[in-house]
Amino acid sequence: MGTEFGALPYVVSPYFGLAAYGRIAGVMYAAVMMAQGITPVLIDMSYDHTGDYGWSLRAMTIVFACGSLALCALPPYPTRLRATRPT
């Protein structure tokens, strides 16, 4: 939580290139902002319903684990062909 703003450019640009970077990054930043706004409300609703934060913490652990596994499933960075100067 919090590293998404620093890691997003590092992950998106090599896979999708700079042409699609702005669109993809904009959608991802919007999704992160929405999640950061909705999550506290859902945690509070869970606490009001159950009386503790156990379910919320377990749910967040599962979501973070799924996100980590998704990042691990990415293929290696594509290699870019460099223009070489003839010698």
Buried (B, 14 or more C-beta within 10 A) or exposed (E): EEEBEEEBEEBBBBEBEEEEBEEBBEEBEEEBEEEEEEBEEEBEEBBEEEEEEEEBEEBBEEEEEEEEEEEEEEEEEEEEEEEEEEE
